[in-house]
Amino acid sequence: MEEVLDKRGLEDRIIEVLKTIFDPEIPVDIYELGLIYNVKVDEEANATVEMTLTSPSCPVAESMPAEVEEKVAGTMGVKSAKVDLTFDPPWEKDMMSEEAQLELGFM
């Protein structure tokens, strides 16, 4: 049971790090923007982040996943980090948190 709590705590810590990364074109962090689909940590503290971009032709298509991977890898307690970039399902504005939608004037 304690191991599950450790993994969950590490996943929560990673989410806090993800909330410090912003899409340069939108003044909302990538987590609240809904670009992060999943955060998983295995028993050896290797992290995998499944994420998308607002569009496949996004100007940060190369730099954003690398930044996410670097910052997650630098999170205390994380042994390694890998980003899986996907466009399935495609990102839509409904994926944003209510806070992000309010910030951007969608609500």
N, C-alpha and C positions, 0 to 999 in steps of 0.2 A: 504494500500500500504506500509506503514512504517513497518508493521509486517513482510511482505515478505522480505523486505530488511534486517531486523534484522536476520531472519532465514538464508538468503543467506550469510550475513556477518559471522554468526556463523559457517555455513558450510565451508566457506573459511578459517576461523581460524582453524577449525578441520583439513582441508587438510594441512595447514602449519604444524600442529603438526604431522600428518602422515608422512610428508616428513622428519621428524627427526628420524624415525624408519627404521632401516636397516635389511635386511635379513643377518644373520651372514656369510653366504657362498658366498654372492654376494655383491660387494661394491656399491650398488645402493639402494636408499630408496624404501620402499614398494609401495609408490604411483607411482613413475616413473617406477617401475618394472611392474606395471599393476596389482598388487594384490588387489587393492581396486576397487570394482565394483560400489559401491554407498555409498553416505553419505547423510543421511536424518536427519533433525531436526524437531521435532513437535512443536506445539504452546507453549508447556510448557518447551522447551529447553532440551528435552530428545533426545539424539542422537543415531542413529542406523547406524552401519557401516557394509556393506555387503562386504565380502572379501573372497579371496581364498588363497591357498598356491601354490608353484610351483609344488607340487605333494602331494597326500594324505599321502605318507610315509615321508614327509619332517621332518627332525630332530626337528624342532621347532613347530610342529603341536599343541602341548599343550601350549607352552610358548608364542608364537607370538600373538595369539588372546587375551590372557590375558594381554599382554603388551599393545596391541592396546586399549583394553577396559580401562585399567588403565590410560593411557595417555590421551585418549579422555575425560574420566570422569574428569580429572584434568584440562581440558581446561577452561579458564575463560569464564563464561557464560553458561556452560553446566551443567544441573541439574543431569543427569544420562547418562550412555553410555552402549550400548549393541552391541556385535559383532555377526553377523550371518555369520558363516563359510559355504561356499558352494564350490562345485567342478563342478558346472553346470553354465556356460560352463567351461570346464577344462582350466587352464592357458596354454598359448602358448607364445613363445617369441615375436610374433607379437603384443602382448598386451602392450609391453614396449613402453615408449615414445621414440622419436627419440634420445633424449639426453641419455637415458639409453642404447639404442642400440649402439650409438657411444662409450660410456664409456666402454662397454663390447666387442667392436670390431665386432659387427654384421653388421655394415654399412661401 
